[in-house]
């Protein structure tokens, strides 16, 4: 073992050995307990970033730890390769999405291998490969057959910049989640997955996922958004149908004085047609379609609307009500129609005052009378019904039941449940995606592609059109196809492609048998490996990917392909990697390397001007507050990079970048290396100490105790909390205790055996965290087998027992003193010793002692 720690020599050598010996390769083994560890697979952007490094380091530690515990660990990696990101990047770099994607996969694979992650690369998948997406095309046809996939005309979120449709979940504050441009409403024929079919089940099972963060479950519950209320059908005045409304306040129906429809509501333009309001309504609908239609954005807008020229009747009291289209009504809630009760809803109140609409009070509070004329804001509390005909005098909560019964009896509505969740729009007017396997025939309509003709292969030699438009609608070789049903030559293939979230909704099953050619996956392999035991990824996927994956798994279950409903048993959402920002008055945002520290300040490397140091933010290319993992590995090595990512913060918290923290990790590894090198000549042929404390003197007795205490703490920190930072800190403390014993000073067999135990323990505890340096030290100790194949260390209870205990002494809840006592003292003895303590006596100052509280062997509180 060299005197100098050289990660650039050690790390590639061990990576080659792991690969040559296929140590990461795994197969199903029903005779062994399995553990499926999965990090959310990356989009192949070209280079991994620090967020990737942190995420995958966390996962690798758990995978290696579980393997050392004897589990058969599946730890795969692949590429979420389709979608807008690759297409947009290809456009920006003047290349083809396929070339861009495959080149990036090669680059990122090499980067991940350089960090020593224990992936079974034989299971690698890329979702842009036909052998992968053919099976989601196959399932699409099954869903089409059962009505779970369907096509309809609908207003959709349209990004003009990306030239595609976005799901509701992909619109953030009115902007495209990818390019950040404004999103508008546009009416198109679209393909949907009927996720609403599973809304109740998805909601119910949120309470059956104890291994998930509460924050994520709350986000999913809110997105599903179950509401209990009533449906009320308002008949149109001209007898031409009715407008259904969902409301949770049907107790106030007699106070409804107008109806509001979302601008996207299918009846808005129809109701205004031929009326003097037609032009105004059309202009309003067009203008609103350009606005942010998220619920959060609507809170900022002034309430506005336009009369449609149509009227309806209140189905309970017969009142004639004008129908408006209003910007605060959303198609995403209920039916897209709002029963407006201005006296008891603040939004309706403001709208009514603005447009001179009547206000009718129907709920009177018990403590004061209300009048419509004197009302300054809506009254939304409980009370007794008035102006409500046969329901007058009823408490409003009780009236809900009576009114629901009346509506059902009269055929005008009844009790109803509404969900905020909307069906998943999967159509994308983009090229780089999985083709939707249907054919449009002028005679037969929509015809499924025959299963024998799958996959419908995306032509990877097609070039994008001007502006990044998809070539598929104009590519005759792809588009023109005979109808499978009638043989007509003028049929055309569907040219929309699937949302990339379809690919990521089942990749975890495919990893179980990536080479299966006869089905989506091998059922026996999935039965063994699934569900995923630990899933790791960012909280930004709480709604999008995670909800879609839960839905897709239910579809697979109903098809008889899997036996479970939930794909992920435990979920860890890691925090972001953050860095302070640097800004030059002349050159704008700077990369950290462009703002070197000079004395107490930073200066721009280009112009020398002083740099403004901004707040600590998530690393992003736009702010340039990024650190290149490749440069970090090149300078310090993979182990130091991994150590910093784990030591700087618990995984669920944000990690603040610190150059000093990285250097501190590197110094620790150098120190460990030197200690090991200094002791190795004294430990050859020595077996590690395997006894308890009996017969040992200090400092060996203390080192044995510290060794077993550290094993217990590190095991608990990883197993119970994934708190790698405190686990690493505990190992550092053990190294400190060990380093107090000078090599060669005590040559007794006992000393050498105890030090051998401490060193082997340090190496095995750190093996999942810094695998390269630990493998090297382990090998230098004469061990031929890789640490990956070694068992995780266990601790001895008899080596942890302490002869004394340190007890904190408080007086009236304030720390006043400490005392060391023999371990195992009774409460009565602890109480007596505490009262006899001189410092305690001083603070009691002769006052009578009211009580003495003893907390184990840790604390005594004297209350005087």
GURO-248996 format. One line per 10 residues: number of its first residue (from 1); their letters; for each residue x, y, z of C-alpha. Coordinates in steps of 0.02 Angstrom, whole numbers, padded with zeros to 5 digits, m for minus. Each point is the difference from the previous one (the first is absolute). Example, Ala and Ser with C-alpha at 12.3 -4.5 7.8 and 13.67 -1.06 7.14 Angstrom:
// GURO-248996
1) as) 00615/m00225/00390  00069/00172/m00033
***
This chain:
// GURO-248996
1) xxxxxxxxxx) 00000/00000/00000  00076/00166/m00055  00038/00133/00128  m00097/00130/m00100  m00186/m00007/m00032  m00026/00007/m00189  m00185/m00017/m00047  00037/00019/m00186  00098/m00162/00003  m00106/m00096/00124
11) xxxxxxxxxx) m00175/00038/m00062  00013/m00051/m00185  00089/m00159/00052  m00138/m00054/00117  m00135/00049/m00124  00083/m00113/m00130  00007/m00143/00124  m00184/00018/00048  m00046/m00002/m00184  00114/m00146/m00045
21) xxxxxxxxxx) m00066/m00105/00144  m00181/00053/m00038  m00025/00040/00183  m00152/00110/m00034  m00089/m00131/m00107  m00154/m00072/00084  m00129/m00134/m00036  m00164/m00045/00084  00028/m00127/00138  m00158/m00057/00090
31) xxxxxxxxxx) 00109/m00072/00138  00063/00172/00051  m00089/00155/00063  m00005/00133/m00136  00024/00188/00010  m00042/00109/m00149  00086/00169/00012  m00039/00124/m00137  00041/00183/m00031  m00106/00094/m00126
41) xxxxxxxxxx) 00089/m00025/m00165  00069/00155/m00086  m00039/00088/m00162  00162/m00013/m00102  00042/00185/m00003  00185/m00023/m00040  00082/00019/00170  m00049/m00051/00174  m00021/00142/00125  00022/00006/00188
51) xxxxxxxxxx) m00184/m00040/00026  00028/m00164/m00092  00157/m00035/00101  m00088/00026/00165  m00153/m00102/m00048  00100/m00146/m00068  00127/00002/00142  m00141/m00016/00127  m00071/m00146/m00096  00169/m00084/m00021
61) xxxxxxxxxx) 00035/00006/00186  m00166/m00085/00038  00027/m00130/m00137  00175/m00045/00061  m00056/00000/00183  m00146/m00117/m00036  00113/m00114/m00102  00121/m00013/00147  m00149/m00046/00108  m00032/m00151/m00109
71) xxxxxxxxxx) m00139/00064/m00112  m00009/m00042/m00184  00006/00180/m00062  m00068/00061/m00166  00077/00169/m00041  m00025/00044/m00184  00024/00155/m00107  m00075/00060/m00164  m00051/00154/m00097  m00161/00099/m00012
81) xxxxxxxxxx) 00046/00040/m00178  m00155/00063/m00092  m00085/00168/00014  00015/00187/m00026  00165/00026/00093  00099/m00103/m00126  m00092/00078/m00145  00026/00179/00060  00183/m00034/00037  00024/m00077/m00171
91) xxxxxxxxxx) m00077/00154/m00081  00113/00115/00101  00154/m00103/m00046  m00049/m00024/m00183  m00001/m00188/00008  m00125/m00143/m00005  m00090/m00053/00161  00054/m00180/m00025  00183/00043/m00024  m00006/00121/00146
101) xxxxxxxxxx) m00083/m00127/00114  00111/m00150/m00038  00160/00103/00012  m00056/00070/00168  m00041/m00173/00065  00178/m00056/m00038  00071/00153/00087  m00108/m00014/00155  00026/m00187/00017  00188/00029/00008
111) xxxxxxxxxx) m00024/00138/00129  m00108/m00111/00111  00124/m00143/m00011  00140/00120/00050  m00091/00033/00164  m00001/m00185/00042  m00188/m00026/00008  m00046/m00183/00017  m00122/m00012/m00147  m00035/m00162/m00090
121) xxxxxxxxxx) 00037/00072/m00172  m00059/m00159/m00084  m00176/00059/00039  00022/00172/m00079  m00151/00063/m00099  m00034/00154/m00106  m00182/00044/m00023  00029/00061/m00179  00041/m00176/m00058  m00141/m00089/m00098
131) xxxxxxxxxx) 00023/m00157/00105  m00054/00106/00149  m00142/00107/m00065  m00080/m00141/m00101  m00069/m00064/00164  m00081/00163/00053  m00078/00003/m00174  m00063/m00175/00036  m00076/00056/00166  m00073/00154/m00085
141) xxxxxxxxxx) m00101/m00116/m00112  m00063/m00095/00152  m00049/00165/00082  m00086/00057/m00161  m00100/m00161/m00002  m00059/00030/00179  m00035/00186/m00019  00148/00050/00108  00080/00083/m00152  m00114/00114/m00101
151) xxxxxxxxxx) 00001/00149/m00118  m00102/00157/00013  00004/00183/m00046  00048/00106/00148  00078/00162/00054  00178/m00041/00042  00153/00089/00067  00099/00051/m00154  00180/00058/00001  00035/00097/m00159
161) xxxxxxxxxx) 00187/m00008/00029  00005/m00189/00020  m00141/m00023/m00127  m00086/m00127/00110  m00135/m00037/00127  00040/m00005/00185  m00089/m00095/00138  m00070/00108/00141  00140/m00063/00109  00128/00066/m00125
171) xxxxxxxxxx) m00062/00179/00011  00083/00096/00141  m00069/00174/00038  m00067/00013/m00178  00166/m00047/m00077  00069/m00153/m00087  00095/m00108/00125  00140/m00023/m00126  00028/00162/m00096  m00082/00123/00120
181) xxxxxxxxxx) m00105/00084/m00136  m00183/00050/00024  m00130/m00136/m00030  m00167/00033/m00086  m00162/m00096/m00020  m00029/m00081/m00169  m00134/m00119/m00061  00070/m00158/m00079  m00041/m00183/m00024  00101/m00090/00132
191) xxxxxxxxxx) 00034/m00173/00070  m00032/m00025/00185  00026/m00134/00133  m00150/m00016/00116  00095/00022/00163  m00162/00064/00079  m00063/m00180/m00004  00120/m00033/00143  m00020/00165/00093  m00083/m00074/00154
201) xxxxxxxxxx) 00123/m00143/00012  00152/00112/m00026  m00064/00112/00140  m00041/m00143/00119  00172/m00078/m00019  00086/00162/00045  m00037/m00054/00179  00080/m00171/m00031  00173/00062/m00043  00085/00020/00170
211) xxxxxxxxxx) 00172/00003/m00081  m00039/00159/m00098  00033/00178/00061  m00158/00083/00065  00036/00151/m00109  m00010/m00103/m00159  m00159/m00089/00055  m00081/00167/00041  00046/00067/m00172  m00077/m00152/m00084
221) xxxxxxxxxx) m00158/00009/00106  m00021/00183/m00043  00027/m00033/m00184  m00129/m00140/m00002  m00110/00121/00097  m00155/m00095/00055  m00152/00108/00041  m00169/m00057/00067  m00150/00102/m00054  m00144/00000/m00123
231) xxxxxxxxxx) m00032/00013/m00185  m00135/00125/m00046  m00067/00010/m00177  m00054/00174/m00056  m00122/m00008/m00148  00029/00125/m00141  m00142/00124/m00022  m00028/m00040/m00183  m00024/m00185/00037  00161/m00047/m00089
241) xxxxxxxxxx) 00076/m00108/00135  00077/00032/00169  00164/00045/00083  00060/m00115/00140  00092/00080/00145  00098/m00083/00140  m00002/00092/00167  00049/m00035/00179  m00120/00136/00060  m00168/m00062/m00065
251) xxxxxxxxxx) m00077/00070/00159  00014/00171/m00084  m00080/m00048/m00167  m00148/00118/00028  00125/00144/00013  00071/m00037/m00174  m00037/00151/m00110  00110/m00035/m00152  00101/m00139/m00077  00183/00011/m00056
261) xxxxxxxxxx) 00081/m00112/m00128  00186/m00023/m00029  00055/00083/m00163  00052/m00174/m00060  m00173/m00073/00037  m00068/m00083/m00159  m00168/00090/00016  00067/00179/00013  00013/00041/m00185  m00156/m00100/m00040
271) xxxxxxxxxx) m00105/00097/00128  00057/00168/m00070  m00023/m00047/m00182  m00128/00114/m00085  m00012/00118/00149  00063/00179/00010  00134/m00068/00119  00080/m00120/m00124  00147/00110/m00052  00037/00056/00179
281) xxxxxxxxxx) m00002/m00180/00062  00114/m00059/m00139  00124/00141/00035  m00003/m00037/00187  00029/m00187/m00025  00147/00034/m00115  00077/00126/00120  m00017/m00112/00151  00077/m00147/m00095  00165/00096/00001
291) xxxxxxxxxx) 00000/00020/00189  00070/m00113/00135  m00149/m00110/00044  00072/m00077/00157  m00100/00017/00161  00145/00092/00081  00007/00129/m00140  m00187/00030/00007  00018/00060/00179  00102/00147/m00067
301) xxxxxxxxxx) m00118/00049/m00140  m00144/00120/00015  m00163/m00094/m00022  m00073/00034/m00171  m00126/m00076/m00119  m00123/00025/m00142  m00187/m00035/m00011  m00028/m00138/m00128  m00174/00062/m00050  m00080/m00158/00071
311) xxxxxxxxxx) m00104/m00034/00155  m00039/m00151/00108  m00120/m00040/00142  00044/m00040/00180  m00067/m00180/00017  m00053/00025/00182  m00088/00170/00001  m00021/00034/m00186  00098/00165/00001  00052/00062/m00172
321) xxxxxxxxxx) 00192/00007/m00001  00118/00079/m00128  00143/m00110/m00061  00173/00079/m00004  00169/m00063/m00053  00126/00052/00132  00188/m00011/00020  m00013/m00075/00175  m00098/m00153/m00058  00113/m00148/m00042
331) xxxxxxxxxx) m00034/m00153/m00108  00119/m00092/00115  m00123/00007/00145  m00168/m00083/00004  m00093/00021/m00164  00077/00166/m00050  m00159/00090/00054  m00022/00099/00161  m00163/00031/00092  00034/00177/00058
341) xxxxxxxxxx) m00066/00049/00171  00066/00176/00032  m00067/00015/00178  00101/m00152/00057  00154/m00010/m00111  00126/00143/m00004  00052/m00028/m00180  m00182/00001/m00056  m00032/00153/00110  00137/00102/m00084
351) xxxxxxxxxx) m00061/m00054/m00172  m00181/00045/00040  00045/00172/00066  00105/00034/m00154  m00137/m00047/m00124  m00153/00056/00099  m00069/m00175/00029  m00125/m00036/00141  00056/m00059/00172  m00121/m00111/00097
361) xxxxxxxxxx) 00038/m00054/00178  m00052/m00180/00037  00104/m00038/00156  m00029/00109/00153  00125/m00011/00143  m00076/m00022/00172  00091/00148/00080  m00050/00140/m00120  m00121/00034/m00144  00071/00027/m00174
371) xxxxxxxxxx) m00071/00106/m00140  00050/m00003/m00182  00014/00189/m00006  00115/00011/00152  00111/m00147/m00048  00182/00053/m00020  00069/m00174/m00028  m00071/m00174/m00024  m00056/m00094/00154  00075/m00175/m00011
381) xxxxxxxxxx) m00040/m00067/00172  m00139/m00112/00064  m00175/00052/00047  m00184/m00027/m00036  m00077/00000/m00174  m00111/00145/m00056  m00073/00044/m00170  00010/m00185/m00040  m00182/m00050/m00012  m00036/m00167/00084
391) xxxxxxxxxx) 00174/m00005/00074  m00017/00161/00102  00044/m00021/00183  00114/m00149/m00025  00181/00010/00062  00098/00014/m00161  00100/m00160/00029  m00159/m00100/00024  m00076/00086/m00150  00136/m00075/m00110
401) xxxxxxxxxx) m00074/m00172/00025  m00178/00060/m00028  00043/00095/m00159  00101/m00148/m00069  m00151/m00112/00030  m00114/00127/m00085  00113/00012/m00154  00008/m00188/m00018  m00188/m00020/00025  m00039/00133/m00131
411) xxxxxxxxxx) 00128/m00066/m00124  00099/00162/00006  00161/m00066/00077  00052/m00084/00162  00150/m00044/00105  00164/m00006/m00096  00186/m00020/00019  00122/00104/m00102  00187/m00020/m00024  00124/00134/m00048
421) xxxxxxxxxx) 00098/m00133/m00093  m00025/00005/m00189  00036/m00132/m00130  00181/m00006/m00056  00026/00079/m00170  00140/m00101/m00081  00001/00073/m00178  00155/00098/m00046  00019/00085/m00169  00185/m00037/00003
431) xxxxxxxxxx) 00115/m00117/m00093  00111/m00074/00134  m00121/m00116/00088  m00084/m00170/m00011  m00126/m00007/m00145  m00181/m00027/00050  m00052/m00166/m00081  m00162/00046/m00089  m00050/00034/m00180  m00133/00123/m00058
441) xxxxxxxxxx) m00108/m00067/m00141  m00130/00111/m00088  m00119/m00150/m00001  00039/m00098/00158  00049/00142/00115  00134/m00039/00130  00078/m00170/m00032  00129/m00079/00118  00164/m00053/m00077  00000/m00192/m00002
451) xxxxxxxxxx) 00104/m00072/00141  00106/m00097/m00125  00056/00166/m00077  00069/00070/00162  00106/00093/00032  m00050/00151/m00102  00179/00059/m00019  00044/00183/00008  00105/00039/m00156  00164/00058/00075
461) xxxxxxxxxx) 00065/00062/m00167  m00135/00136/m00014  00057/00179/00023  m00094/00130/00099  m00091/00133/m00101  00022/00187/00014  m00030/00065/00175  00023/m00175/00071  m00167/m00063/m00066  m00027/m00187/m00010
471) xxxxxxxxxx) 00033/m00076/m00173  m00122/m00143/00030  m00158/00086/m00068  00092/00035/m00164  00100/m00161/m00012  m00098/m00107/m00122  00106/m00154/00033  m00061/00006/00180  m00171/00082/m00016  m00077/m00089/m00149
481) xxxxxxxxxx) m00054/m00177/00039  m00140/m00117/m00053  m00145/m00025/00120  00022/m00166/00092  m00190/m00022/00004  m00058/00039/m00178  00162/00014/m00097  m00034/00179/m00059  00158/00083/m00063  m00045/00175/00060
491) xxxxxxxxxx) 00013/m00038/00186  00130/00093/00103  00102/m00042/00152  m00020/00100/00160  00142/00128/00002  m00012/00055/00182  00124/m00084/00116  m00021/m00050/00182  00043/00108/00148  00171/m00053/00064
501) xxxxxxxxxx) m00076/m00031/00171  m00078/m00157/m00074  00174/m00075/m00020  00048/00041/00180  m00162/m00075/00068  00058/m00181/m00017  00189/m00003/m00026  00025/m00071/00175  m00093/m00158/m00054  00102/m00014/m00159
511) xxxxxxxxxx) 00161/00003/00101  m00053/m00167/00075  00020/m00085/m00170  00069/00125/m00126  00036/m00131/m00134  m00175/m00075/m00001  m00062/m00006/m00181  m00169/m00084/00024  m00084/00121/00120  00018/00166/00091
521) xxxxxxxxxx) 00098/m00097/00130  00024/m00175/00067  m00137/m00032/00129  00109/m00111/00111  00137/00132/00006  m00124/00137/00043  m00081/m00109/00133  00172/m00021/00080  00069/00178/m00011  m00151/00115/00008
531) xxxxxxxxxx) m00056/00109/00080  00151/00115/00014  00056/m00003/00182  00081/00172/m00001  m00028/00134/m00132  00104/00159/00002  m00028/00162/m00096  m00047/00182/00007  m00160/00067/00078  m00036/00091/m00163
541) xxxxxxxxxx) m00066/m00167/m00064  m00127/m00017/00141  m00149/00025/m00115  00058/m00033/m00177  00103/m00157/m00005  m00052/m00079/00163  m00187/00018/m00028  00012/m00061/m00179  00103/m00151/00056  m00131/m00045/00130
551) xxxxxxxxxx) m00136/00012/m00132  00096/m00102/m00128  00034/m00136/00128  m00187/m00016/00031  m00029/m00020/m00186  00131/m00139/m00002  m00084/m00083/00148  m00171/00004/m00080  00078/m00079/m00155  00061/m00142/00111
561) xxxxxxxxxx) 00182/00043/m00032  00050/00041/00180  m00068/m00046/00170  00024/00166/00092  m00076/00174/m00008  00141/00107/00063  00169/m00001/m00088  00107/00081/00136  00000/m00057/00182  00112/00138/00067
571) xxxxxxxxxx) 00039/00169/m00075  00141/00120/00041  m00006/00174/m00075  00174/00072/00014  00031/00185/00020  00077/00112/m00130  00183/00043/m00021  00022/00188/00026  00137/00128/m00027  00013/00187/00025
581) xxxxxxxxxx) m00013/00105/m00158  00130/00120/m00068  m00043/00153/m00103  00114/00123/m00089  m00070/00172/m00049  00078/m00020/m00172  m00003/m00187/m00037  m00159/m00053/00092  m00009/m00169/00087  00167/m00087/00020
591) xxxxxxxxxx) 00053/m00179/00024  00089/m00029/00168  00166/m00017/m00092  m00028/00172/m00078  m00015/00082/00171  00158/m00047/00096  00019/00049/00180  00125/00142/00024  00022/00038/00183  m00171/00029/00077
601) xxxxxxxxxx) m00093/00028/m00165  m00023/m00078/m00171  00047/00083/m00163  m00051/m00032/m00179  00135/m00097/m00092  m00042/00097/m00160  00001/00181/00056  00063/m00001/00180  m00153/00088/00070  m00068/m00053/00169
611) xxxxxxxxxx) m00134/m00133/m00013  m00167/00006/00090  m00028/m00160/00098  m00183/m00048/m00010  m00104/m00117/00105  00023/m00188/00002  m00113/m00077/m00133  m00027/m00164/m00089  00140/m00030/m00123  m00058/00049/m00174
621) xxxxxxxxxx) 00084/00035/m00167  m00094/00164/m00017  00074/00068/00163  00169/m00083/m00038  00014/m00051/00184  00047/m00176/m00053  00146/m00113/00039  00058/m00126/m00129  00006/m00173/00080  00128/m00053/m00131
631) xxxxxxxxxx) 00120/00135/00056  m00029/m00047/00181  00039/m00184/m00033  00152/00050/m00102  00068/00102/00144  m00050/m00099/00155  m00060/m00169/m00061  m00169/m00086/00003  00009/m00049/00185  00023/00179/00059
641) xxxxxxxxxx) m00144/00057/m00112  m00112/m00136/00072  00054/00037/00178  m00041/00185/m00014  m00173/m00033/m00075  m00042/m00112/00148  00085/00093/00142  m00057/00179/m00032  m00186/m00027/00040  m00131/m00135/00031
651) xxxxxxxxxx) m00067/m00062/m00168  m00173/00078/00016  00074/00174/00033  00077/00120/m00126  00188/m00016/m00015  00097/00163/m00003  00158/m00012/m00104  00161/00034/00095  00175/m00010/m00071  00062/m00012/00178
661) xxxxxxxxxx) m00115/m00148/00028  00072/m00091/m00150  00178/00035/00056  m00045/m00059/00176  m00063/m00165/m00071  00160/m00020/m00101  00106/00033/00155  m00095/m00132/00097  00031/m00132/m00133  00184/00047/m00005
671) xxxxxxxxxx) 00007/m00017/00189  m00085/m00170/m00006  00123/m00056/m00133  00151/00055/00103  m00062/m00083/00158  m00033/m00162/m00092  00172/00008/m00085  00086/00033/00168  m00087/m00148/00084  00004/m00128/m00140
681) xxxxxxxxxx) 00177/m00065/00037  m00055/m00037/00179  m00161/m00090/m00049  00063/m00132/m00121  m00056/m00173/00054  m00104/00073/00142  m00183/m00048/00023  m00124/00134/00057  m00046/00000/00183  m00166/m00091/00026
691) xxxxxxxxxx) m00030/00009/00187  m00087/00114/00123  00074/00129/00118  00054/m00121/00135  00187/m00009/00024  00039/00155/m00102  00082/00157/00067  m00016/00177/m00064  00019/00061/m00136  m00037/m00168/m00083
701) xxxxxxxxxx) m00156/m00022/00105  m00065/00169/m00058  00041/m00037/m00183  m00094/m00165/00003  m00150/00085/00080  00007/00143/m00126  00012/m00123/m00144  m00158/m00092/00048  m00092/00161/00043  00043/00064/m00174
711) xxxxxxxxxx) m00062/m00158/m00085  m00165/00019/00092  m00018/00185/m00041  00048/m00013/m00183  m00116/m00148/m00026  m00146/00091/00080  00035/00163/m00091  00000/m00086/m00170  m00138/m00126/00034  m00125/00111/00088
721) xxxxxxxxxx) 00028/00175/m00067  00125/00003/m00144  00095/00128/00103  00167/m00031/m00082  00071/00163/00068  m00013/m00057/00182  00060/m00174/m00049  00157/00074/m00079  00025/00112/00152  m00006/m00154/00113
731) xxxxxxxxxx) 00134/m00087/m00105  00108/00157/00010  m00014/m00007/00189  00055/m00182/m00003  00151/00048/m00107  00043/00134/00128  m00006/m00126/00142  00106/m00123/m00099  00128/00132/m00050  00040/00033/00184
741) xxxxxxxxxx) 00091/m00167/00003  00174/00022/m00074  00054/m00134/m00126  00136/m00115/00068  00001/00073/00175  m00099/m00145/00072  00048/m00159/m00094  m00107/m00115/00106  m00113/m00124/m00091  m00151/00079/00086
751) xxxxxxxxxx) 00041/00174/m00064  00028/m00059/m00177  m00160/m00104/00002  m00104/00145/00066  00071/00121/m00128  m00031/m00129/m00138  m00182/m00009/00058  m00015/00191/m00003  00080/00016/m00172  m00104/m00140/m00079
761) xxxxxxxxxx) m00156/00076/00077  00038/00173/m00068  00031/m00074/m00173  m00160/m00103/m00002  m00109/00141/00068  00067/00120/m00131  m00005/m00126/m00143  m00171/00052/m00067  00048/00184/00014  00178/00006/m00068
771) xxxxxxxxxx) 00018/m00170/m00086  00167/00024/m00089  00114/00050/00144  m00079/m00130/00113  00025/m00139/m00128  00184/00050/m00013  00028/m00003/00189  m00100/m00162/00016  00111/m00080/m00131  00157/00064/00086
781) xxxxxxxxxx) m00060/m00086/00158  00018/m00163/m00095  m00183/m00024/m00042  m00026/m00079/m00171  m00189/00018/m00010  m00078/00165/m00051  m00085/00099/00138  m00160/m00014/m00104  m00003/m00184/00046  00036/00026/00185
791) xxxxxxxxxx) m00130/00006/00137  m00046/00161/00086  00080/00004/00174  m00104/m00041/00154  00025/00070/00174  00012/m00086/00170  m00114/00061/00137  00125/m00051/00135  00131/00112/m00082  m00113/00152/00005
801) xxxxxxxxxx) m00050/m00008/00183  00079/00143/00095  00058/m00008/00182  m00045/00181/00032  m00134/00120/m00061  00006/00190/m00019  m00157/00077/00076  m00058/00178/m00037  m00060/00096/00153  m00134/00135/m00015
811) xxxxxxxxxx) m00079/00117/00125  m00172/00061/m00052  00032/m00059/m00178  00166/00091/m00022  00167/m00090/m00023  00106/00026/00156  00122/m00145/00012  00049/m00177/m00054  00054/m00152/00099  00080/m00165/m00046
821) xxxxxxxxxx) m00077/m00147/00091  00016/m00189/m00005  m00110/m00074/m00136  m00160/m00082/00061  m00039/00111/00150  m00182/m00001/00056  m00110/00155/m00013  00007/00019/00189  00191/00001/m00001  00005/00123/m00146
831) xxxxxxxxxx) m00121/00114/00092  00107/m00003/00158  00163/00034/m00092  m00079/00144/m00097  m00064/00084/00159  00172/m00020/00079  00088/00084/m00146  00082/00164/00055  m00054/00099/m00153  m00179/m00060/00017
841) xxxxxxxxxx) 00003/00048/00185  00059/00174/m00047  m00143/00031/m00122  m00132/m00073/00117  00061/00126/00131  m00098/m00077/00143  m00167/m00004/m00091  m00109/m00152/00031  00013/m00130/m00138  m00172/m00030/m00076
851) xxxxxxxxxx) 00047/m00147/m00111  00147/m00087/m00084  m00024/m00066/m00177  00116/m00141/m00057  00012/m00039/m00186  00090/m00167/m00020  00186/00009/00034  00012/00164/m00097  m00082/00143/00095  m00059/00055/00173
861) xxxx) m00106/00158/00017  m00022/00073/00174  m00154/00111/00017  00011/00121/00147
***
